Amino acid sequence: MKKKLLLLPLICLSSAASAQQDSVLRTLDAGEVMVKSQRLLKDIGVQKTSLDTFSLRENVTNSLADVLSQNSSIFIKSYGRATMATASFRGTAPSHTQVTWNGMKLNSPMLGMVDFSMIPSYFIDNANLYHGASSTGVTGGGLGGAVTLGTQAIQDNGFGLRYIQGISSYSTFDEFLRLTYGGRKWQSSTRLYYASSDNDFKYTNYRKKIFETDENGKITGSSYPTERNKNGAYKDLHVLQEIYGQTGNGNRWGLSVWYLNSTRGVPMLNVNYKDEDQSKNEQKERTLRAVATWDRLSEKLKLAGKAGYTYTDMRYIYSGDAGDHQPIEMIHSQSYVHTAFARFDTEYYLNKKWLFIVNISANQHFVKSMDRAVQTVIGDKSIIGYDKARLEMSGFASVKYRPTERLGIALNLREELYGNRMTPVIPGGFIDYLVSEKGNVVLKASIARNYRYPTLNDLYFMPGGNDTLRTEKGYTYDGGVEFTLKNDRMTFRGEISAYDSHIRDWIVWLPTFKGFWSPVNVKKVHSYGLEIKGRYAADFSDAWHLMLDGNFAITHSVNHGDPINWADESIGKQLVYIPVYSAAVSGKLRWKSWLFGWKWNYYSERFTTSSNETATKIGVLPAYYMNDISLEKRFSFPWADFSAKINVNNLFNEEYESVLSRPMAGRNFGLFLEIIPRFRYRQP
């Protein structure tokens, strides 16, 4: 006779209201595990990838760009170590990926994109990727998708300390310190990260060739020179202070303040024949972000308010040789950005079947951009640039309905305002259906219309800004299936999704006959493809544990716009720097206190010209594979936990370029030591 044990519903969300709707009912049967779950109302039909804590904390040297390239289907376009890294989500442009931190937008109001190399993964506690149509539930403008980042209060009581020291190739030093305190009513966390490097790695320069000649001047042979990465040194400082508190009446408060100070050299191209002391490129950035949060939870209602402020001072300085071997400042581009942010959210659970969501947010930008090295001809004190302010507002309403345990339906409506203009209504429809309880097989589908308005640089940059630009607009269709297989020792979760997206009035900067570049609405882009994700975890014994995480993507992003002129050969061609095929696998094998890690990436060839020209070496970047491994040993003492870790990056010394003429590092090594002291503390 089979014996069954019925467990009480488990709370899945932090609020009582969420818990009431998102309980999990488990039925355990001898020799077999069956999981019967009522899926989250908030996630009906949503295509979402959540990055686990282990991925975010795998290596203190990792930026969020590294984590995304290794654990998601997003293509990261990197210009090299500690240089700009932007995201291409489903074959779209970097500005089509919207990013938030604790609810506040990180996208630059000037450029519209985010440099993921400037976000240390150790400063992020949770990260979620919303694919395609699902991004409309987060914010507007995510024609490719959205990335939400957040921090949260610590769960441990008492005082805590964690320190990591890293020493790596190319005179690279990384230091991370975290101090925490947790009590009944309030918690505090202070994180500090500092990185510095000469970043002068060696590489074989296949863009140059040295010819050997005999005494008669006849060429007898040739070779490629070995050079060092020039002008690539960097110093980055990040400080994050968080304070969280709560009162007995259901109110929770929080404050997060993040400061960064970065000085980075812009490495020379491998086609540059100048000496290092003849020219110098340098980028400096100081940014302060602060977000205050308030949450109030009750049985059916959740209220939340946020207010924030961002200040950015960014400078790009180029000094070159004017001919007398004395470098002079030729470009001094500087921009100041002040942004005030506010948001209010409401979630109301009518009952187990209905959820209503309403929120409104506002960003007031003040931007001043100028080039101090170039004076205009109008007035003695005029400087090329612009000084503009713009208000951006977004209103959102959503209804989630689950008429049966198997079926879920959701409708989203969003409206956005920028300056004195408004986008049309942004609708989205979502549905999911539980096909089989065995294996938790769920079908998902969604459709959404979306808009992205021009950035301030698109409209006002001097010279070249175009204030007649139209908003980019598109339709996205998503469909997929997910499943989970599980027994006492093993769990496997898989997901397959297909998408089809049509974007009109794509904004592109093109050269003009006047000698400068200007943005225009020219492209109609058809983006479609397939995404496959899988995660396998197994406990072979009490000592052996294995976890594998992989993804594979097929991404077609094709220009179907009208030809710009008779010589335009870009129609019907793949967009530049978008690989058709990409894949990543990461594995972790633990035995007692030892941990072995392996990461593998693959990107197919990427075209560097809109005509997809392959006749020359500069028209296409070849496919490449990347392998990284690590080995870690943990020690436990009565007074502290200690670990030592060795990393080997680019294990097989792959020679590749992610961006044309930007050299990348070969095989390199890192040693990391971590200590976590144990503090005796009695909770008051």
C-alpha positions as CSV (number, residue, x, y, z in Angstrom):
1,M,0.0,0.0,0.0
2,K,1.4,3.3,-1.0
3,K,1.9,5.9,1.7
4,K,1.5,9.6,0.8
5,L,2.5,12.6,2.7
6,L,0.7,15.9,2.1
7,L,2.8,18.9,3.0
8,L,1.3,22.3,3.8
9,P,1.7,25.1,1.2
10,L,5.1,26.7,1.3
11,I,5.5,30.4,1.3
12,C,7.2,31.5,-2.0
13,L,7.1,35.3,-1.8
14,S,8.3,37.7,0.8
15,S,4.9,39.2,1.3
16,A,1.8,37.6,2.8
17,A,-0.2,38.6,-0.2
18,S,2.2,37.0,-2.6
19,A,2.5,34.0,-0.4
20,Q,-1.3,33.5,-0.5
21,Q,-1.3,33.2,-4.3
22,D,2.0,31.5,-4.9
23,S,1.9,28.5,-2.6
24,V,3.4,25.2,-3.6
25,L,1.7,21.9,-2.9
26,R,3.9,18.8,-2.9
27,T,2.7,15.2,-2.9
28,L,5.4,12.7,-2.0
29,D,5.0,9.1,-3.1
30,A,7.3,6.2,-2.2
31,G,9.9,5.7,-4.9
32,E,8.7,8.7,-6.9
33,V,8.5,12.4,-6.5
34,M,5.6,14.3,-8.0
35,V,5.6,18.1,-7.9
36,K,2.3,19.9,-8.3
37,S,2.7,23.7,-8.3
38,Q,0.6,26.8,-8.7
39,R,2.9,29.0,-10.7
40,L,3.5,32.6,-9.9
41,L,0.8,34.9,-11.0
42,K,3.3,37.7,-11.7
43,D,5.2,35.4,-14.2
44,I,2.3,34.3,-16.4
45,G,3.7,33.7,-19.9
46,V,6.9,35.5,-19.0
47,Q,10.2,34.4,-20.7
48,K,12.7,35.0,-17.9
49,T,16.2,33.9,-17.1
50,S,17.4,34.3,-13.5
51,L,21.1,34.3,-12.7
52,D,21.9,32.3,-9.6
53,T,24.1,33.6,-6.8
54,F,26.9,31.2,-7.6
55,S,27.2,32.6,-11.1
56,L,27.3,36.2,-9.8
57,R,29.9,35.3,-7.1
58,E,32.0,32.9,-9.2
59,N,34.9,35.3,-9.5
60,V,35.6,38.7,-7.9
61,T,37.2,39.9,-11.2
62,N,34.0,39.3,-13.2
63,S,32.0,42.2,-14.3
64,L,28.3,41.7,-15.2
65,A,29.5,41.6,-18.9
66,D,31.4,38.4,-18.0
67,V,28.5,36.9,-16.2
68,L,26.0,37.5,-19.0
69,S,28.3,36.2,-21.7
70,Q,28.9,33.0,-19.7
71,N,25.3,32.4,-18.4
72,S,22.9,33.7,-20.9
73,S,22.1,34.0,-24.6
74,I,22.9,37.7,-24.7
75,F,25.9,38.5,-27.0
76,I,28.4,40.8,-25.3
77,K,30.3,43.1,-27.6
78,S,33.6,43.7,-25.8
79,Y,36.3,46.0,-26.8
80,G,38.9,44.2,-24.6
81,R,39.8,43.9,-20.9
82,A,38.4,46.8,-18.9
83,T,36.9,48.5,-21.9
84,M,33.4,49.1,-23.0
85,A,31.1,46.0,-23.1
86,T,27.6,46.4,-24.5
87,A,24.8,43.9,-24.8
88,S,23.0,42.7,-28.0
89,F,19.7,41.0,-26.8
90,R,18.2,38.9,-29.6
91,G,20.1,40.6,-32.3
92,T,19.2,44.2,-31.4
93,A,21.3,47.3,-30.7
94,P,22.8,48.0,-27.2
95,S,20.2,50.8,-26.7
96,H,17.4,48.2,-27.1
97,T,18.4,46.5,-23.9
98,Q,16.9,48.3,-20.9
99,V,18.6,47.9,-17.5
100,T,17.4,48.8,-14.0
101,W,19.1,48.7,-10.6
102,N,16.8,48.6,-7.6
103,G,14.0,49.8,-10.0
104,M,16.0,52.8,-11.3
105,K,17.1,53.0,-14.9
106,L,20.8,52.7,-15.6
107,N,20.6,53.5,-19.4
108,S,22.4,56.7,-20.3
109,P,20.0,59.4,-21.4
110,M,22.7,60.5,-23.8
111,L,23.7,57.2,-25.4
112,G,20.7,55.0,-24.4
113,M,22.9,52.0,-23.5
114,V,24.8,50.6,-20.5
115,D,28.4,49.7,-20.2
116,F,28.3,46.3,-18.4
117,S,32.0,46.3,-17.8
118,M,31.3,49.0,-15.2
119,I,29.1,46.8,-13.0
120,P,31.0,44.4,-10.6
121,S,29.1,41.2,-10.3
122,Y,29.9,41.1,-6.6
123,F,27.7,44.3,-6.2
124,I,24.6,42.5,-7.5
125,D,22.5,40.2,-5.3
126,N,19.8,39.2,-7.9
127,A,19.7,39.6,-11.6
128,N,16.9,38.7,-14.1
129,L,16.7,38.8,-17.8
130,Y,13.3,39.4,-19.5
131,H,13.3,38.3,-23.1
132,G,11.5,40.2,-25.8
133,A,7.8,40.9,-25.1
134,S,8.3,40.1,-21.4
135,S,10.4,43.3,-21.0
136,T,7.2,45.4,-21.3
137,G,6.4,44.4,-17.7
138,V,9.6,46.0,-16.5
139,T,9.9,49.1,-18.7
140,G,9.3,50.4,-22.2
141,G,12.0,50.6,-24.9
142,G,13.3,47.0,-24.4
143,L,13.0,46.0,-28.1
144,G,15.4,43.2,-27.4
145,G,14.7,42.7,-23.7
146,A,15.4,44.0,-20.2
147,V,17.8,43.3,-17.4
148,T,16.8,43.9,-13.8
149,L,19.5,44.1,-11.1
150,G,19.0,44.4,-7.4
151,T,20.5,44.4,-3.9
152,Q,18.9,43.0,-0.8
153,A,19.3,42.9,2.9
154,I,21.5,40.3,4.4
155,Q,19.9,37.3,6.2
156,D,22.6,36.6,8.8
157,N,22.5,38.1,12.3
158,G,25.5,39.8,13.9
159,F,28.7,41.2,12.4
160,G,30.2,39.8,9.2
161,L,33.4,40.4,7.2
162,R,34.6,39.0,3.9
163,Y,37.8,39.9,2.2
164,I,39.2,38.7,-1.1
165,Q,42.7,39.5,-2.6
166,G,43.4,38.7,-6.2
167,I,46.7,38.8,-8.0
168,S,46.6,38.1,-11.8
169,S,48.6,38.4,-15.0
170,Y,49.6,41.8,-16.4
171,S,50.2,43.2,-12.9
172,T,46.5,43.0,-12.1
173,F,45.3,43.4,-8.5
174,D,41.8,43.0,-7.2
175,E,40.5,43.6,-3.7
176,F,37.0,43.1,-2.3
177,L,35.9,43.9,1.2
178,R,32.4,43.5,2.7
179,L,31.3,44.5,6.2
180,T,27.8,43.6,7.3
181,Y,25.6,43.8,10.4
182,G,22.3,42.1,10.9
183,G,19.8,42.7,13.7
184,R,16.1,42.3,14.4
185,K,15.1,45.7,13.0
186,W,17.9,46.9,10.8
187,Q,20.7,45.6,8.6
188,S,23.8,47.3,7.1
189,S,26.2,46.3,4.4
190,T,29.3,48.0,3.1
191,R,31.0,46.7,-0.1
192,L,34.3,48.0,-1.5
193,Y,36.0,46.8,-4.7
194,Y,39.2,48.1,-6.2
195,A,40.9,46.9,-9.3
196,S,44.1,48.0,-11.1
197,S,46.1,46.7,-13.9
198,D,48.9,47.6,-16.4
199,N,46.8,45.5,-18.9
200,D,49.8,45.2,-21.2
201,F,49.3,41.7,-22.5
202,K,51.3,40.4,-25.5
203,Y,49.6,39.3,-28.7
204,T,50.5,38.4,-32.2
205,N,49.4,41.2,-34.5
206,Y,48.0,39.7,-37.7
207,R,47.0,43.1,-38.9
208,K,50.7,44.0,-39.6
209,K,53.3,42.1,-41.5
210,I,57.2,42.4,-41.3
211,F,59.0,41.6,-44.6
212,E,62.5,40.2,-44.7
213,T,64.8,41.1,-47.6
214,D,68.3,40.2,-48.8
215,E,71.1,42.5,-49.6
216,N,69.5,43.2,-53.0
217,G,66.2,44.3,-51.5
218,K,64.4,41.1,-52.6
219,I,61.7,39.9,-50.2
220,T,62.8,36.5,-48.8
221,G,60.1,36.0,-46.1
222,S,57.6,37.6,-43.8
223,S,56.3,37.4,-40.2
224,Y,53.8,38.9,-37.9
225,P,55.1,41.0,-35.0
226,T,54.5,40.3,-31.4
227,E,53.2,43.5,-29.7
228,R,51.9,44.6,-26.3
229,N,48.5,46.1,-25.6
230,K,49.3,49.8,-25.4
231,N,47.6,52.4,-23.3
232,G,45.3,49.9,-21.6
233,A,46.0,50.5,-17.9
234,Y,43.0,51.0,-15.6
235,K,42.0,51.7,-12.1
236,D,38.5,51.2,-10.9
237,L,37.0,51.9,-7.4
238,H,33.5,51.0,-6.4
239,V,31.8,51.6,-3.0
240,L,28.3,50.4,-2.2
241,Q,26.6,51.3,1.1
242,E,23.2,49.8,2.1
243,I,21.0,50.2,5.1
244,Y,17.7,48.4,5.6
245,G,15.1,48.6,8.4
246,Q,11.7,47.5,9.2
247,T,8.9,48.3,11.7
248,G,6.3,46.2,13.3
249,N,3.4,47.6,11.2
250,G,4.6,46.0,7.9
251,N,6.8,48.9,6.7
252,R,10.3,48.2,5.3
253,W,12.8,50.9,4.4
254,G,16.0,50.8,2.5
255,L,18.8,53.0,1.2
256,S,21.4,52.0,-1.4
257,V,24.3,54.4,-2.4
258,W,26.8,53.3,-5.1
259,Y,29.8,55.4,-6.0
260,L,32.3,54.6,-8.7
261,N,35.5,56.3,-9.8
262,S,37.2,54.9,-12.9
263,T,40.2,55.9,-14.9
264,R,40.8,53.7,-18.0
265,G,43.1,54.0,-20.9
266,V,41.6,53.3,-24.3
267,P,43.9,50.8,-25.9
268,M,45.4,51.5,-29.3
269,L,44.1,49.6,-32.3
270,N,46.4,46.9,-33.6
271,V,46.6,48.9,-36.9
272,N,48.0,51.9,-35.1
273,Y,51.7,52.6,-36.0
274,K,52.2,55.4,-33.5
275,D,54.4,55.0,-30.5
276,E,52.7,54.9,-27.1
277,D,54.1,58.3,-26.1
278,Q,52.8,60.0,-29.3
279,S,49.2,59.8,-28.5
280,K,47.0,59.0,-25.5
281,N,43.4,58.1,-25.1
282,E,41.8,58.2,-21.6
283,Q,38.3,57.9,-20.2
284,K,37.5,59.0,-16.7
285,E,34.1,58.5,-15.0
286,R,32.7,59.5,-11.6
287,T,29.2,58.3,-10.9
288,L,27.0,58.4,-7.8
289,R,23.7,56.4,-7.7
290,A,21.4,56.5,-4.7
291,V,18.0,54.8,-4.3
292,A,15.7,55.0,-1.2
293,T,12.9,52.4,-1.0
294,W,9.8,51.9,1.0
295,D,7.5,48.8,1.1
296,R,4.3,48.1,3.0
297,L,2.9,44.6,3.0
298,S,-0.5,43.4,4.0
299,E,-2.6,40.3,3.4
300,K,-3.7,41.3,-0.1
301,L,-2.0,44.6,-0.9
302,K,1.6,45.5,-1.5
303,L,2.6,49.2,-1.8
304,A,6.1,50.3,-2.7
305,G,7.7,53.7,-3.3
306,K,11.2,54.5,-4.6
307,A,13.1,57.7,-5.0
308,G,16.6,58.1,-6.4
309,Y,19.3,60.3,-7.9
310,T,22.1,59.7,-10.3
311,Y,25.1,62.0,-11.0
312,T,27.7,61.2,-13.7
313,D,30.8,63.1,-14.7
314,M,32.4,61.5,-17.8
315,R,35.4,62.7,-19.6
316,Y,37.2,61.5,-22.7
317,I,40.6,63.0,-23.5
318,Y,42.7,62.5,-26.6
319,S,46.2,63.9,-26.8
320,G,48.1,63.6,-30.1
321,D,51.3,64.7,-31.8
322,A,50.7,67.8,-33.9
323,G,54.0,67.3,-35.7
324,D,56.6,68.7,-33.3
325,H,56.7,65.6,-31.1
326,Q,54.9,67.5,-28.4
327,P,51.5,65.9,-27.5
328,I,48.6,68.4,-27.4
329,E,45.0,68.0,-26.2
330,M,42.9,67.5,-29.4
331,I,39.7,66.2,-27.8
332,H,38.4,67.0,-24.4
333,S,34.8,65.6,-24.4
334,Q,33.0,66.0,-21.1
335,S,29.4,65.4,-20.0
336,Y,27.5,66.0,-16.8
337,V,24.3,64.1,-16.1
338,H,21.9,64.7,-13.3
339,T,18.8,62.5,-13.0
340,A,16.1,62.5,-10.4
341,F,14.0,59.4,-10.2
342,A,10.7,58.5,-8.5
343,R,8.4,55.4,-8.7
344,F,5.3,54.1,-7.0
345,D,4.0,50.5,-7.3
346,T,0.7,48.8,-6.2
347,E,0.0,45.1,-6.3
348,Y,-3.5,43.9,-5.3
349,Y,-4.4,40.2,-5.0
350,L,-8.2,40.0,-5.2
351,N,-8.1,36.2,-4.6
352,K,-6.1,33.2,-5.7
353,K,-7.0,33.8,-9.3
354,W,-6.7,37.6,-9.8
355,L,-3.7,40.0,-9.5
356,F,-3.8,43.7,-10.4
357,I,-0.6,45.7,-10.8
358,V,-0.3,49.5,-11.3
359,N,2.9,51.6,-11.3
360,I,4.1,54.9,-12.4
361,S,7.7,56.2,-12.7
362,A,9.4,59.4,-13.7
363,N,13.0,60.4,-14.6
364,Q,14.0,64.0,-14.9
365,H,17.3,64.3,-16.8
366,F,19.6,67.3,-16.9
367,V,22.5,66.8,-19.4
368,K,25.3,69.0,-20.4
369,S,27.7,67.7,-23.0
370,M,30.6,69.6,-24.5
371,D,34.0,69.4,-26.2
372,R,36.3,71.9,-24.4
373,A,39.0,71.4,-27.0
374,V,37.0,72.8,-29.9
375,Q,35.5,76.3,-29.8
376,T,32.7,77.4,-32.0
377,V,32.8,80.5,-34.2
378,I,29.9,82.2,-32.4
379,G,31.1,84.1,-29.4
380,D,34.3,83.9,-27.5
381,K,33.0,81.4,-24.8
382,S,30.9,79.1,-26.9
383,I,31.7,75.4,-26.8
384,I,30.5,72.7,-29.1
385,G,27.8,70.7,-27.3
386,Y,24.4,70.9,-25.8
387,D,22.6,71.6,-22.5
388,K,19.2,70.0,-22.3
389,A,16.7,68.8,-19.8
390,R,14.0,66.1,-20.5
391,L,11.3,64.5,-18.4
392,E,10.5,60.8,-19.1
393,M,7.5,59.2,-17.5
394,S,6.0,55.7,-17.8
395,G,2.7,54.4,-16.6
396,F,1.9,50.7,-16.4
397,A,-1.2,48.6,-15.6
398,S,-1.5,44.8,-15.7
399,V,-4.2,42.2,-15.0
400,K,-3.2,38.6,-14.2
401,Y,-5.8,35.9,-14.2
402,R,-5.6,32.2,-13.6
403,P,-9.1,30.7,-14.2
404,T,-7.8,27.1,-13.6
405,E,-4.7,25.6,-12.1
406,R,-3.4,24.9,-15.6
407,L,-4.2,28.1,-17.5
408,G,-2.9,31.6,-16.9
409,I,-3.7,34.8,-18.9
410,A,-2.2,38.3,-18.5
411,L,-2.7,41.7,-20.2
412,N,-0.2,44.6,-19.9
413,L,-0.7,48.2,-20.9
414,R,2.1,50.8,-20.8
415,E,2.2,54.4,-21.8
416,E,5.3,56.5,-22.0
417,L,6.1,60.3,-22.2
418,Y,9.3,61.9,-23.2
419,G,9.6,65.7,-23.3
420,N,6.4,67.0,-24.8
421,R,5.7,63.8,-26.8
422,M,4.0,60.5,-26.0
423,T,4.3,57.1,-27.4
424,P,1.2,55.1,-28.4
425,V,-0.1,52.6,-25.9
426,I,2.3,49.7,-25.5
427,P,0.1,46.5,-25.1
428,G,1.2,43.0,-24.3
429,G,-0.6,39.7,-24.0
430,F,0.7,36.6,-22.2
431,I,-0.6,33.1,-21.7
432,D,0.7,29.9,-20.2
433,Y,-0.7,26.4,-19.9
434,L,0.4,23.4,-17.8
435,V,0.4,20.5,-20.2
436,S,1.5,17.9,-17.8
437,E,2.0,17.8,-14.0
438,K,4.5,15.1,-14.5
439,G,7.6,16.9,-15.6
440,N,5.9,20.3,-15.0
441,V,5.6,20.9,-18.7
442,V,4.4,24.4,-19.4
443,L,3.7,26.1,-22.7
444,K,4.1,29.9,-22.9
445,A,3.3,32.5,-25.5
446,S,3.3,36.2,-25.7
447,I,2.9,39.2,-28.0
448,A,3.7,42.8,-27.5
449,R,4.1,46.1,-29.3
450,N,7.0,48.3,-28.1
451,Y,8.6,51.7,-28.7
452,R,11.9,53.3,-28.0
453,Y,12.3,57.0,-28.3
454,P,15.5,58.7,-29.4
455,T,18.3,59.6,-27.0
456,L,19.5,63.1,-26.3
457,N,22.6,62.5,-28.4
458,D,20.4,61.3,-31.3
459,L,18.4,64.6,-31.1
460,Y,21.0,67.2,-30.1
461,F,24.6,66.0,-30.5
462,M,26.8,68.7,-32.2
463,P,27.5,68.3,-35.0
464,G,25.0,65.8,-36.3
465,G,22.0,65.7,-34.0
466,N,18.6,65.2,-35.7
467,D,15.6,66.5,-33.8
468,T,13.2,65.1,-36.4
469,L,13.8,61.5,-35.6
470,R,10.8,59.2,-35.1
471,T,10.5,56.6,-32.3
472,E,11.6,53.1,-33.1
473,K,8.7,50.7,-33.0
474,G,8.3,47.0,-33.2
475,Y,6.2,43.9,-32.6
476,T,7.5,40.8,-30.9
477,Y,6.1,37.3,-30.8
478,D,7.3,34.7,-28.3
479,G,6.5,31.0,-27.8
480,G,8.1,28.2,-25.9
481,V,8.0,25.3,-23.5
482,E,9.7,24.6,-20.2
483,F,9.9,21.4,-18.1
484,T,11.5,20.1,-15.0
485,L,12.6,16.5,-14.3
486,K,13.5,15.6,-10.7
487,N,14.2,12.7,-8.4
488,D,16.0,12.3,-5.1
489,R,19.5,12.8,-6.6
490,M,19.0,14.8,-9.8
491,T,17.2,17.8,-11.1
492,F,17.1,18.9,-14.8
493,R,15.3,22.0,-16.0
494,G,15.0,22.9,-19.7
495,E,13.5,25.6,-21.8
496,I,13.1,26.1,-25.5
497,S,11.7,29.3,-26.9
498,A,11.3,30.8,-30.4
499,Y,10.7,34.5,-31.2
500,D,9.9,36.7,-34.1
501,S,10.4,40.5,-34.0
502,H,9.8,43.3,-36.5
503,I,11.3,46.7,-35.8
504,R,10.7,49.7,-37.9
505,D,12.4,53.1,-38.0
506,W,15.6,51.7,-36.6
507,I,17.9,54.6,-35.8
508,V,21.4,54.4,-37.4
509,W,24.2,57.0,-37.5
510,L,25.5,57.5,-41.0
511,P,28.2,59.7,-42.6
512,T,27.0,62.9,-44.4
513,F,28.5,64.8,-47.2
514,K,29.4,67.6,-44.7
515,G,32.0,65.4,-43.1
516,F,30.2,64.4,-39.9
517,W,27.8,61.6,-38.9
518,S,24.1,62.0,-38.3
519,P,21.3,59.7,-37.1
520,V,18.4,58.8,-39.4
521,N,15.4,56.4,-39.4
522,V,16.4,54.0,-42.2
523,K,16.2,50.4,-41.2
524,K,13.4,47.8,-41.0
525,V,14.9,44.9,-39.1
526,H,13.5,41.4,-38.9
527,S,14.9,39.6,-35.9
528,Y,14.0,35.9,-35.3
529,G,15.6,32.9,-33.7
530,L,15.7,30.1,-31.2
531,E,16.9,30.0,-27.6
532,I,17.6,26.8,-25.6
533,K,18.5,26.7,-21.9
534,G,19.2,23.8,-19.6
535,R,20.4,23.3,-16.1
536,Y,21.4,20.0,-14.6
537,A,22.3,19.4,-10.9
538,A,23.1,16.0,-9.3
539,D,24.3,14.7,-5.9
540,F,26.2,11.5,-6.6
541,S,26.9,11.0,-3.0
542,D,27.3,13.1,0.2
543,A,30.7,14.2,-1.1
544,W,30.3,14.5,-4.9
545,H,28.0,17.3,-6.5
546,L,27.8,18.3,-10.1
547,M,26.0,21.3,-11.8
548,L,25.9,22.1,-15.5
549,D,24.3,25.2,-17.0
550,G,24.1,25.7,-20.7
551,N,22.4,27.8,-23.4
552,F,22.4,27.9,-27.2
553,A,21.0,30.6,-29.5
554,I,20.3,31.0,-33.2
555,T,20.0,34.7,-33.9
556,H,19.0,36.1,-37.3
557,S,18.9,39.9,-37.4
558,V,18.3,41.0,-41.0
559,N,18.0,44.5,-42.5
560,H,14.9,44.8,-44.7
561,G,14.9,48.6,-45.0
562,D,15.0,50.7,-48.1
563,P,18.4,51.2,-49.8
564,I,20.1,54.5,-48.8
565,N,21.6,54.8,-52.3
566,W,22.4,52.8,-55.4
567,A,25.5,51.3,-53.7
568,D,23.8,50.2,-50.5
569,E,24.4,46.4,-50.3
570,S,23.1,46.0,-46.7
571,I,19.5,44.9,-47.6
572,G,18.8,41.3,-46.7
573,K,22.0,41.0,-44.8
574,Q,22.8,40.1,-41.2
575,L,23.5,43.2,-38.9
576,V,27.1,43.8,-38.1
577,Y,28.6,42.1,-35.0
578,I,25.6,39.8,-34.5
579,P,26.7,36.1,-34.5
580,V,24.1,33.8,-35.9
581,Y,25.1,31.0,-33.6
582,S,26.3,31.3,-30.0
583,A,26.5,28.9,-27.0
584,A,27.9,28.8,-23.5
585,V,28.3,26.0,-20.9
586,S,29.5,26.3,-17.4
587,G,30.2,23.4,-15.1
588,K,31.0,23.0,-11.4
589,L,32.2,19.8,-9.8
590,R,32.4,19.7,-6.0
591,W,34.2,17.0,-3.9
592,K,34.2,17.7,-0.2
593,S,36.0,21.0,0.2
594,W,37.4,21.1,-3.4
595,L,35.6,22.8,-6.3
596,F,36.5,22.6,-10.0
597,G,35.0,25.0,-12.4
598,W,34.9,25.1,-16.2
599,K,33.4,27.7,-18.6
600,W,33.1,27.4,-22.4
601,N,31.8,30.0,-24.9
602,Y,31.3,29.8,-28.6
603,Y,30.5,32.6,-31.1
604,S,30.1,32.1,-34.8
605,E,31.6,34.5,-37.3
606,R,30.5,38.2,-37.1
607,F,30.4,40.6,-40.0
608,T,32.0,44.0,-39.6
609,T,30.4,45.6,-42.7
610,S,26.7,45.9,-43.4
611,S,27.2,44.3,-46.8
612,N,28.5,41.1,-45.1
613,E,31.7,41.3,-47.2
614,T,33.9,38.2,-46.8
615,A,36.5,38.8,-49.5
616,T,38.8,40.7,-47.1
617,K,40.1,39.8,-43.7
618,I,38.6,42.9,-42.2
619,G,35.1,42.1,-43.4
620,V,34.4,39.2,-41.1
621,L,35.7,38.1,-37.7
622,P,36.2,34.4,-37.5
623,A,34.4,32.1,-35.0
624,Y,36.1,31.3,-31.8
625,Y,35.9,29.1,-28.7
626,M,36.8,30.2,-25.2
627,N,37.7,27.9,-22.3
628,D,38.3,29.0,-18.7
629,I,39.0,26.7,-15.7
630,S,39.4,27.2,-12.0
631,L,40.3,25.1,-8.9
632,E,39.3,26.1,-5.4
633,K,40.1,24.6,-2.0
634,R,38.2,25.7,1.1
635,F,39.5,25.4,4.7
636,S,37.4,25.8,7.9
637,F,38.9,26.8,11.2
638,P,37.2,27.7,14.5
639,W,38.1,31.3,14.0
640,A,37.5,31.7,10.2
641,D,36.7,30.2,6.8
642,F,39.5,30.4,4.3
643,S,39.8,29.6,0.6
644,A,42.4,29.6,-2.1
645,K,41.5,29.6,-5.8
646,I,43.5,29.5,-9.1
647,N,42.0,30.7,-12.4
648,V,43.3,29.9,-15.9
649,N,41.5,32.1,-18.5
650,N,41.7,31.4,-22.2
651,L,43.1,27.9,-21.4
652,F,44.1,27.1,-25.0
653,N,45.5,30.5,-25.8
654,E,42.8,31.4,-28.4
655,E,43.7,34.2,-30.7
656,Y,40.6,36.2,-31.5
657,E,38.9,39.6,-31.8
658,S,35.5,40.5,-30.5
659,V,35.7,43.9,-32.2
660,L,37.7,44.6,-35.3
661,S,41.3,45.6,-34.6
662,R,40.9,45.3,-30.8
663,P,43.4,42.7,-29.5
664,M,42.3,40.3,-26.8
665,A,44.4,38.7,-24.1
666,G,45.7,35.2,-24.5
667,R,46.2,32.6,-21.7
668,N,46.4,34.3,-18.3
669,F,46.3,33.3,-14.7
670,G,44.9,34.5,-11.4
671,L,45.3,33.6,-7.7
672,F,42.6,34.6,-5.2
673,L,42.6,34.3,-1.4
674,E,39.5,34.7,0.6
675,I,38.9,35.0,4.4
676,I,35.7,35.1,6.3
677,P,36.3,35.6,10.1
678,R,33.8,34.1,12.6
679,F,32.5,36.7,15.1
680,R,30.9,35.7,18.4
681,Y,27.7,37.6,18.8
682,R,24.7,37.3,21.0
683,Q,21.4,38.6,19.5
684,P,19.9,41.2,21.8
